[in-house]
């Protein structure tokens, strides 16, 4: 994400994972969804 300059998307992803009510077992899963 960072090499492509997608800082806003990276921030949104971090906030989604950090502030979610449910803990994501594998923190990379939400990122993989965005890359697909």
C-alpha positions as CSV (number, residue, x, y, z in Angstrom):
1,X,0.0,0.0,0.0
2,X,2.7,2.5,0.9
3,X,4.8,2.1,-2.3
4,X,1.7,2.9,-4.3
5,X,1.1,6.0,-2.1
6,X,-2.2,4.7,-0.7
7,X,-1.7,6.3,2.7
8,X,-5.4,7.1,3.2
9,X,-6.4,3.6,2.5
10,X,-3.7,2.3,4.9
11,X,-5.0,4.6,7.6
12,X,-8.6,3.4,7.0
13,X,-7.5,-0.2,7.2
14,X,-5.6,0.4,10.4
15,X,-8.6,2.1,12.0
16,X,-10.9,-0.6,10.9
17,X,-8.8,-3.3,12.5
18,X,-7.8,-1.4,15.6
19,X,-11.3,-0.1,16.4
20,X,-13.5,-3.0,15.4
21,X,-15.7,-4.6,18.0
22,X,-14.7,-8.1,16.9
23,X,-11.0,-9.0,16.9
24,X,-9.7,-10.3,13.5
25,X,-7.7,-13.4,14.2
26,X,-5.3,-12.7,11.3
27,X,-4.7,-9.0,11.0
28,X,-3.7,-9.4,7.3
29,X,-7.1,-10.7,6.2
30,X,-8.8,-7.2,5.8
31,X,-5.7,-6.1,3.8
32,X,-6.0,-9.1,1.5
33,X,-9.6,-8.3,0.8
34,X,-8.6,-4.8,-0.4
35,X,-5.8,-6.1,-2.6
36,X,-8.0,-8.7,-4.4
